[in-house]
Amino acid sequence: MMPDTLPPKADVPDDVQDAIRTLIRWTGDDPDREGLLDTPKRVARAWKEYCSGLEHDPALHLSRVFHEVGGYDEIVLLKDIPFQSHCEHHMAPITGKAAIAYLPDQKVVGISKLARVLHGYARRLQIQERLTAEVAACIWDNLEPQGVAVVIEAEHGCMTGRGVRTPGVGMITSRLHGCFLEDHRSRKEVMALMGYG
């Protein structure tokens, strides 16, 4: 059964709304015209959501692990995980997909938790290089696996919608730890499974 009312929307402080009105005015539009009257509140609430990853530690998603793995000692891989972030330089969208792999050592985690770690770091102002490194470090530090590999492929709105205006260009970043960094065969195997081999 559907609720009779929607949950209340978060209050937006006046100074935040004023800042957005100033930006609208600066672009040459009129923040008092009908279509823009509620825009400051909508934009503020949207940005609160875009940056919601700052409200918690993504490592919390890795706190529940399983030790009964039935002798499984091969790669665990979650790939083509869609995500959206915003670049800290222009606050433009970063849209892409990630592949996250680890080689367990005594414990595994529910696979949805890997996506939650990605989203926890993506939902904040970011650069792709740091996002890739943070996801890999979080898994490495908290699961203590034999190896971690993270590859992120994304398109950046700061390049496609402004400046050089070159759509369709993808940026790829990777971060490897443990056996995936140190052992050529392990690295080749995980990259091939991710589709980059």
N, C-alpha and C positions, 0 to 999 in steps of 0.2 A: 504494500500500500504506500502510495506517495504521500509525503508530508504536506500539510496544508500551506505551510509557509516556507520560504527559503531561509537559510541561515543568515543572520545579520552580516552586512559587509563591514569590513574593518574601517574605523575612522581614519581619515587622512588629515594630518595637521595642516593648518592654514599656510604655514611657510612652505610646505612641500607643494601645495596647490599653486601658491604664488610663483614658485620657481618654474613650474610647468607652464603657467600662463605667460611668464616672461619669455620662455623659449618659443612659445607659439607666436608671440608678438614679434620677437627678434627675426623669425623666419618670414615675416611679412603678413601674417594672418591676424585675424581679430578674435581673441579668446572669448569675446562676449557675443559672438554670433551663435545662433541656435545650435548648430551642429557641434560646436566646441564647448558648450557650457559645462557639460559633465566630463569632458576629456581630462582635465587635471586629476580628478579622482580616479578615473579608469586607468590612466597611465601610472599613477602612483601605486595602485593596487597590483597592476600587472608587474611592475618592477619589484614589488615586494615578493611576488611569486617567483619571478625570474631568479631572484637572489636568495631563495628560501634555503639553499644549501648551507648558508652561513649560520643557520639556526641550530645545527646539530653536527656532531662529529661522524662522518661516514664510517669510521672504524666500528661504530656500534653495531653495524649490520653484520660484522664478522665475529661477533662475540659468541654466537651459538654455533658450535662446530660438532661434527660427528666423527667418532673414532672407529666405529664399526664400518669398515669399507670393504669387507669381504675379500681382502687381499688385493684390491685394486691399486695399482701403482703406475698407471699411465697418465697421459695428459688429460686434464679437464679443460674444455674450451667452450666458451660462449661467444658466438660471433654475430656480426650484423646487428649489434645493439644500437638502435637509433637514440640520438640525444640532441639536445639543443642547449647552447650556452650563449654568452655575449662577451665580445672582446672588451678588455679593459681599456683599450686605447680609443675606440670610437663608440663603444656600447652598441655595436652592430651585432646581428645574429651570427652565431657559428652553428652550422647545422651539419650533422654527419653521423657516422656509425663507428663503433668500436668493436675490437676483438680482444677478449681477455682470456688468458690461459694460465694455468698453474700446474705444476707437477707435485701432487700431494706428498707429504711426509708425515704419516700418522693421522692426519685429520683432513676432513673436507667440510665444505660449507654448502648450504642450499644455493643452487645456481642463481636464483633470483637476487641473491645478496650481492653478486658481482655487478649486476645492473644497478642495484641501489647505491653501491659505492660510486660507480661512474656518475650517476645522476646527482649524488650528494656533492661531488666536486664540480660538476658541470653547472649546477644551479647557483652560480656566483659569477662575478666578473672574472674573466679568465684570459689566458693565452693558451693555445693548444699544447705547446711544449710543456708547460707546467701541469696542465690537466693530465697529460699522459704520464708524467713522472709521479704525480700525486696518487693516481689510481694504482700504479705499479707498486709504489712504496707502501701504501696502505695494506695491500694484499700480502706483500713480502713480510712486513713487520708483524702482521696480526695472524696470518695462517702459518708462518714459518715453513713454507714449502721448499722443495728442492730447487724450484725455478718459477719465475713469473715472466710472462710476456704480455705486453699491452701494445696494440697498434690502433691508432685513431686516424681516420680519414674524414676530412671535413671541408666544407666550403665556407668562406668567410664573407659576410655581407659588407665588411669594410673594403673588400677588394672587388666584389661583384656589383655593388649598388652605388659606389662612390669612387672617387679617385681614378684608378686605372679602368674601372668598369669592365671587368673581364669575367663574365659568367662562365660557369662550367669548369673552373679550375679547382682541383682538389689538392689539399695539403695532407701529407702523410707524415705522422710522427710515430716513433716506437721507443719503448723502454724495456730493457731486458735485465733480469737479475738471476743469479745462481747459475744452474746448469744451462739455461738458455743463452746466457751471456758467455759462459766459459767453455762450453762444449759445442763444437761446430755441428756435429750430427744432431744434437738435441735442438739447436737453433734452426737448422735446416728443416727438421721435422715439424716444429711448431709453426714456422712461417708458412710452410706448404699447407698445413691444415687450415691456417687462417686465410689462405688464398693468395699469399704474397711470395710463394716459393717458385 
